[in-house]
Amino acid sequence: MIGNASSAALPSLLDIDYNFDIALDFCSRQGHLTGKNDSYPSYVVRVKGKTIYDFQQKSIVGLLGDGDVTVDKKFSW
């Protein structure tokens, strides 16, 4: 999942960037979430209705960098 968004409340100079890979093994019901994102805004990643990653916004200043938050999480469902 790669995403780029702009906020209606923020100047267009501040892009919101996401870059995630989600690997799923349906036989073992195991997965691996990796990637990076800005520290703004909050978001939730769900697989088959189960929350596997819940990120709460840290700072709008993160929009000035390139992927300030790194995710590396294994999960099961």
Secondary structure, DSSP 8 states (H G I E B T S, - for coil): -EEEE--SSS-TTS-EEEEEEEEEETTTTEEEEEEEE-S-S-EEEEETTEEEEEE----GGGGGSS--EEEEEEEE-
